[in-house]
């Protein structure tokens, strides 16, 4: 484990993380710092905490929007697969029925 010091809006934060993820955490902090700076520029009266809340809500919205899209895509795929299976079963039953018709003639 290692301790990573990140700086956001001039404030230092010490975080514990695995040695392997240290650079990743630093990169994430850098991106968060850019978001904070942009948000602070657009909302001059917002406190540091309020900026973090606003960014967090935006990220959560993005995450759940992607989840909903993924869920919708999965549901569409399941529906298509189900329709293909039903069509296959129908074709098989039709073939079987035609064989019975041929046998009775």
C-alpha positions in Angstrom: 0.0 0.0 0.0 1.1 3.5 -0.6 -0.1 7.0 0.3 -0.9 9.3 -2.6 -1.3 13.0 -2.1 -3.6 14.7 -4.5 -4.4 18.4 -4.7 -7.8 19.6 -5.6 -8.5 23.4 -5.8 -5.4 24.0 -3.7 -6.4 21.5 -1.0 -4.3 18.5 -0.2 -5.8 15.0 0.3 -3.9 11.9 1.3 -5.3 8.7 0.0 -4.3 5.1 0.6 -4.1 2.9 -2.5 -2.3 -0.1 -3.8 1.1 0.5 -5.4 -0.3 -0.7 -8.7 -3.1 1.9 -8.7 -1.1 4.9 -7.6 -0.6 6.4 -11.1 -4.3 5.7 -11.9 -5.5 7.5 -8.8 -3.2 10.4 -9.6 -4.6 10.5 -13.2 -8.2 10.5 -11.9 -7.4 13.3 -9.5 -5.9 15.3 -12.3 -9.1 14.9 -14.3 -11.2 15.7 -11.3 -9.1 18.8 -10.8 -9.9 19.9 -14.3 -13.6 19.3 -13.8 -13.5 21.3 -10.5 -11.7 24.2 -12.2 -14.3 24.3 -15.0 -17.2 24.1 -12.6 -15.7 26.8 -10.4 -15.3 29.1 -13.4 -19.0 28.5 -14.3 -20.3 28.8 -10.7 -18.2 31.5 -9.1 -20.2 31.6 -5.8 -20.2 27.8 -5.3 -18.1 26.4 -2.4 -15.6 23.7 -2.9 -18.0 21.2 -1.3 -20.9 22.3 -3.5 -18.7 21.9 -6.6 -17.9 18.4 -5.5 -21.5 17.6 -5.0 -22.4 19.0 -8.4 -19.7 17.0 -10.1 -20.7 13.8 -8.2 -24.3 14.2 -9.3 -23.2 14.7 -12.9 -21.0 11.6 -12.8 -23.8 9.5 -11.2 -26.2 10.7 -13.8 -23.8 9.7 -16.5 -23.2 6.3 -14.9 -26.9 5.6 -14.6 -27.8 6.8 -18.1 -25.2 4.4 -19.5 -26.6 1.6 -17.3 -30.1 2.3 -18.6 -28.9 2.3 -22.2 -27.0 -0.9 -21.6 -30.2 -2.5 -20.0 -32.3 -1.4 -23.0 -29.8 -2.8 -25.4 -29.7 -6.1 -23.5 -33.5 -6.3 -23.4 -33.7 -5.6 -27.2 -31.2 -8.4 -27.8 -33.1 -10.8 -25.6 -36.3 -9.9 -27.4 -34.7 -10.5 -30.8 -33.1 -13.8 -29.6 -36.5 -14.9 -28.3 -38.2 -14.1 -31.6 -35.6 -16.0 -33.5 -36.0 -19.0 -31.2 -39.8 -18.9 -31.6 -39.4 -18.7 -35.4 -37.1 -21.7 -35.3 -39.5 -23.7 -33.2 -42.4 -22.7 -35.5 -40.4 -23.8 -38.6 -39.6 -27.1 -36.9 -43.2 -27.7 -36.0 -44.3 -26.8 -39.5 -41.8 -29.3 -41.0 -43.0 -32.0 -38.6 -46.7 -31.3 -39.4 -46.0 -31.5 -43.2 -44.4 -34.9 -42.7 -47.5 -36.1 -40.9 -49.7 -34.7 -43.7 -47.5 -36.5 -46.3 -47.8 -39.7 -44.3 -51.6 -39.6 -44.2 -52.0 -39.0 -47.9 
